[in-house]
Amino acid sequence: MIVFVHLLNDRSGSPRVLRNVMDALAGRDPAQVLYLGDGGDGFLGEAVPQARRYAYRRGANRWATLFAYLGSQWALWRGLRRARDIDRDARLYVNTLLPFAASLYGRLSGRRVVCHLHEVSMRPRLLQWFLLRVARWSAHQMICVSEFHRRSLGLEDVPVARVVANSIDPAMFAAGLRSVYLPRRDGVFRVCMLCALRDYKGVPEFIRLAGEFPGAEFELVASDDAEAARRYLAAQTLPANLRLRQAVADASDIYARASLVVNLSRVDLCQETFGLTLLEAMAFGVPVIAPPVGGPAELVQDGVHGYLIDSRDAGALRSAVARLADDEALCLRLSHHCRERAQALSPEVFQAEIRRAVFGT
């Protein structure tokens, strides 16, 4: 039996990866239970509608959210302690550092604990220090998503910490293999970015970039709900060639028609641990532009799969997009290498690594 635990059910990378983990382990142990925080309209609620919910609601401000979070862990602890159907030999699979009550429960009850980490920094810093200490004390196995991630958390010398690179949903991977990449469809060069609507994700830079290429189409795919998007974009003026989409459950059609996918996260504000949307794009043979640091710099080789560019360098970014928009042969060459890279990180490779981490074989 495997008990999976996750806090915030949204449309970001960590719940998507957990869905893949659950699928990967179902063949070895079909007895699965998911504990999931209340709130959020994300990937896990759709995949596991019978999930056991525990109370969690984000507050109106930072401190309210912190208190709500601490209350959620008390609720999670009580829920696990009161459960009578969790086997003595059950494994606890704790996704992200946040559901620390599950890690404590697993350790104190003598069960195997696997902590799948995704974060590299959080506020307040004291909270991150505490959560990381709990994970190090309780986990029999810790999973990081990149070497950068492991180093950033100070786990490079911890024997139980291993790197398992993220992969994408097998159905999306198969769709990528079937997709035929074209630098232009109907004569249009299309640039896409998938992210949360946050300044540190490079959304202002993407909007500015769209304004500099009126002959191209830009698509911003936001993981935020409609109300959050409305609040963020209230003070923004979007160029006529920029289209906004929200809460997309399956982005396959977006990648299938993209000419270029970008990740413009501000390296001075946010360093990505992996860059899942980049790998998804590469599975469709789509060239990418990524930050030159963090996990994306391990995933993307500059000049081979696309370009590594600091999004604060507007000139370099504009030059790279213009170069790709004007050179179909270059796009096709990069596309070929992108597919090769995605094959090396296929769902089959990911599944085998996850099974080894959980079952030791």
N, C-alpha and C positions, 0 to 999 in steps of 0.2 A: 504494500500500500504506500502511495506517495501523497503527502499533504502539501499542496502548493499554497503559497501565501503571497498576496500582493496588496498594495494599499490603494493607489490612485488609478482608476480605470479610465484612461483617456486614449487618444489616438497617437501617442508618442511611440518611440522605439521599444521601451522596456516591456509594455504589455504585448506588443507584437512578437517580441522574441520569446516571451513566456508561452505564448500560444504554440510557437514552434517547438519549444521544449516539451510541452505536454504531449504533442503529437509524436515527438521522437521517442518518448518513454512509454507511450501507451502499449506498444508491442511487447515490452518487457514486463510491465506491470499495469494492467488495465484498471486496477482499483485506484482511482484518483479522486481526490477531494480538493476543491479550491475555496479558500477563504479570501474574500474580496471586500475592500472598503466600500461603504455606501457612496453614492454620488458618482458622477462621471458617466458619459455615454461613449464607451470605448470598445476596443476589440474584444476584451475578455467577457463582457456581458453578453455579447452576441454568440461567442463560442461556447460559453458555459452558462446558460441561463439559470441552471440550478445551483449556482455558486452560493456558498454560505456567507451571508453579508454580516459585516460588523460596522458599527457606527463610525462614520467619518464625514465631516463636512468642512470644506474650507471656510475660514472666517472672513470677515470684511476687511481685516487688516492683518499685518504680519503676526502680531501677538495673539490675536484671536485664532489664527490658523495654527499657531504653535500649541496653544492650549487644546484645541480640537484634536490635533494630532496626538498629543499625550493621552487624551481621553480615549482615542481610538485604540491605542495600544493596551490600555486597561480592558477595554471591551474585547479585544482580540484574545488577550490572556485568559479572561474568564470563559470565552467561548471554547477555546482549546481545552482548558482544564475540565469543563463540564461535558465535553464530548465523550460518549461512551463507545463509539464505534471506531476510534482510532487504534489500530493494532499496536501492540507493544513493539513490534519490529518495523513500524512505519518509518518512512524517511520524510524529513521536513525539507521542502525546497522553498527557500525564502528569496523572493525576487526583489532586488534592490536592498539597500541598507535600512530602509524605513520601517518595515514590519519587525522591529527588533524583539517584540514580545514573543514572536514565534521562534526566534533563535534561542531565546532564554528557555522557553518551554521545552524545545527539543533537547537542549543540553541537560537541563535539570531532570528530565524524564528518561534520560539515557538513550535517546533516539539519535540516529544519524542526521546531521544537519548539513545541508548544502546551501551556501549563500552565493547567489548570482548577483554580482555587483555591476552597476551601470553608472553610478555617479562618480564625478571627479572632484566636485566641490559643492558645498552647500552652506547656507547661512541659517543661524549663527554658527561660527566655526566650532564652538564648544559642542554643539549638537553633533557635528560630523565626527569630532574626536570621540565622543561617547559611543556613537553608533559603530564606528570602526573598531573600537575596543571590544564591544559586545560581539561583533562578528568574528574577530580574531579569537576570542575566548571560546565561543560556542561552536564554530564551524569545523566539521571534519574535512570539508572541501570548500575552497573559495574559488569562484570563477570570475576572472576579469576578461574584458572584451578585446584588449590590445596590450602590447608591451608598454606603451605609453601609460595606459590606465593603471597597470600594475605598479609601475614606477611612481606615478603620481600619488598613489595611496600608500607608498612605502612598503609594498608587499613583495618586492623583488627577491628578498632573501627568506620569505616565509614558505616552508616546504609544502604546505597544503594549498597555496595559491597557484593557480594555473591559468593560462590564457586559452580561451576558446573563442575564436573570432565569430561574430554574429553571422548568421545566414538569413535567407529570406524564405518566405512561405513557399513550399514546394509547388503549389499551383501557380503562383506568380513566376517562379523560376521556369516552369514548363512553358508558360505563356511567353516569357522572354526568349526562350529557345526558338519558338515558332515565329516570333516577330521579325520582320524584315526592316532593318534600319535604313532610313533615307534621310540624308542631310536636309532635304527640303521636301515637304509634302504640299502639293498644289502650289508649288513655288514659294512657300512660306518657310522662313527659318524661325523655329519656335524654341524659346528658352523657358525652362521650368525650374521652380524652386518649391520644395515641400518642407514646411517648418511650422513652428508655433509663431504667432504674431508677437514678436518681441524685438526690440531694437538690437539686442546682443546677437540675435540670429541673422542680422544683416538685412532686415526687411527695408529700412530706409535706403540702403545701398542698392537693393534690387529695384525699388521704385525709381531711383535716380537713373539706373542703368536702362530701364525700359524707356525713359524719356529721351535717352541719347540714341535709341535705335527705333525711330518711328516706323520704319519699313519692316520690322520684325514683330512677332507676336510674343508676349510674355504671359506666363501663367503662374500665379502664386496660389499654391494649395496649402491652406491653413488647417492645422489640427484643432483650432479653436472653434467653439460653437458660435452661432450667429450673433448672440448678444455681445460676447467678448470681442468678436471681430468688429462689430459696430462701434464699440467703445474705442478700440485701438485706432481705427481708421477715421474716426470723426474729424481729426485735425489734419488728415492727409488728403492730398489731391492726387488721384491716380491718373496716369496717362491713359489716353484712349485705347492704346494697344495692350493694356494690362488687364487680364481677366482674373478675378478672384473666385476660388472654389473653397468650400469648407467641409470639414468632417467627412472626407472621402473614405469609404470602407475599403475599396479596392482601387489602387492607383495604376493598375495595369494599362488602362487606356491612355492615361497621361504619359507614361513612359513610352508607349508604343508610337505616339505621334510626336514625341519630343526630338528636337535636333540637338539640344544641349541641356544638361541638368547641372545646376550650380548649388553649392553650399557656401554661403557668404558669411558664416558666423564670424563675429568680430574677435580676432585672436587676443585682443587686450581685455576682453570681457568674458569670453567663453572659449574653452578649448574642448572640442568634441572628443569623446572617448573612442568612437568608432566611425560613425557616419553611414547609417543604414540606408538612407535614401540614395547615397552614392552607389552602394553595391546593387541596389535594386535597379538603378539606371544602367549600370554596367551589364547586368544580366540581359537587358534589352539591347545591348550593343550601343548605348548612348554615351558619347564622350562627356566628361565631367570637368568642372572647375571646383577645386576644394581648397580649404585653408592649408597653409604650408606647415602646420604644427599639429600635434595630437594624433589621434587615431587615424584621421583621414590621410595624413602624410605616410602612414604605414600601408594604407589601402591603395592609394593612388600614386603612380610614378609619373613625375613631371615629364611632359613631352611624349609619354607612352599611352597613357589612358586619358589624358587631358592636361590640365595645368594646375599647379599649386600656386595660388595667388592670395596675398593678404588683401582682403576686400577693402581695406582703407586706402589702398593704392588704386585710385580710380582710373588713372591712366593705364596701368598694366591690365586692369580688368577690361576696360573698354577695348584695348588693343587685342586682347585674346579673343573676345567675342567677335570683333570685326574680322580677325584672321580666320576663324572657323566659319563664319557666315559667308565668306568669299572663297573658301577652298574646300570643295566637296571631296576631293581626293584625300586631303588631310583628315577630314571627318571620318571617311571610310577606313583609313588606316588606324586611327585611334579606336574606332568601333571594333575592329577585329581584335585588338589587344584587350579591350574591355571585356569582351566575351570570354577570352582565355582566362582573365583574372577572376571573373565570376565563377567559371567552372572549377577553379582551384578552391573556391569557398562555397561549394555546392551544398544543398540541403543534406545530401548523403554524408558528406564530410562532417558537417555540423552534428548530425544525429549520432554518428559514431563517437565523436568527442564527448558529447553530453552523456551518452551511456557509460563511457569510461569514467567520467567524473562522478556519476551517481552510484554506479554499481561496482566500480573498480575493475571492470573488464571491458 
